[in-house]
Each structure stands twice: as structure tokens, then as C-alpha cells.
Amino acid sequence: MLHPSASAGIIICAAIAALSVIFYAIRFGIGPMPSSPKVRHAILELARGHDAEGPVYELGAGWGTLAFPLARRLTGRPIVAYEISPLPFLFMKARLRFSSLPNLRIKRQNFLRVSLADASMIVCYLYPGGMRKLCDKLERELADSAVVVSSTFAVPGWKPAKTVELNDLYRTRVYEYRVGSQRGGHSGRDDR
């Protein structure tokens, strides 16, 4: 049996952790939601079809349910996972310590405030408001050759090159976009 002060300490730590996740979910409009195994499989299959050499950015990586499998699947490419919420970020950092994934980097930053210009692929599972905020940034920064893969929520105003509808309870869709085709191939940016 635990000492009463130890029990109180555990309860306080759990409450602080839960409040932290809730605070960041309210502040940024979404909490860290893990991707289902079917969604993860669909995204990994789409990612495997692109052999560009540039980094893959996962935006809003949550608990790392996509970042770690991406790093295992795409061993020759840098995978950068962005997560702003401290508890999921720390969870991923701890998990990375026990993983042999030298190509995975985890950053606690707001991805809307970092350059994505060198990305060969963006992977995200956000929410409609987050996709609206991200859309202009993608159009401004990404090379024509870049690919965007989004789980569940489409990029507003963009036409997907491919849509995978999953055979799950929600008929989840995974969207793949070619950035150059969103601009009509005339962005003025060089195709990397």
C-alpha cells in the first residue's frame, strides 16, 4: 500500500498532466489523437511510393503513432515530427531514447512558425481549422515536387491526386496532394 503522501503526489502529477493536454487542446483546437492502424497503413503505403530525398515532416505528431512507423519505413530519409503539447512531446522523446531510429527528430515547436520549404513530404492529421491555417503556408513554402498526405481532413481548395477511402467505421479518407498541380505547375519555384 502506498503512503498517503505518495498517493497524493501521483494524483497531483496525473492531474497536471491531464490539464496540460487539455490546455494545449483548447489553445490549438485539437488534442493529440493517435492514428488508427488502418490509417497508419494507408499513409505508410502512400509514403513508400515517393522516393524523394528531402525530409518528411509530420505536423502535429501527437504520441508518435505515425512518426515512428514513418522513420522505420523510410530509413534513408530524415523524419521530423512537430508536436507543441508538452506531454505527448516528452512521451515521444522518451520513446525515441529506446528506439534505434537515427533518422527521426522530434521538435517541440509550432509548425506554423517554422520553414517547411525543404520538405519532400508533409504528413498531417489535423482538423478543419488547422488545415485552413496550414493551406496558405503550404502554397507559399513547398516546392512543386512536394507531396502532402492528410488523414481525415482535406486541404481546403486543393484537388487530391489520390484519395484512399478506408473500410473502417468512419469510412476515413486519406488524401494525397501533389503541390505543383495545385498551382497549375507555374509557381516559379524550382522543382526539387
Secondary structure as UniProt FT lines:
FT   HELIX           4..28
FT   HELIX           37..48
FT   STRAND          56..59
FT   TURN            62..63
FT   TURN            65..66
FT   HELIX           67..73
FT   TURN            75..76
FT   STRAND          79..82
FT   HELIX           86..97
FT   TURN            102..103
FT   STRAND          104..107
FT   HELIX           111..113
FT   TURN            117..118
FT   STRAND          121..124
FT   HELIX           128..141
FT   TURN            144..145
FT   STRAND          147..151
FT   TURN            156..157
FT   STRAND          162..165
FT   TURN            169..170
FT   STRAND          173..178
FT   HELIX           179..182
FT   TURN            183..185
//
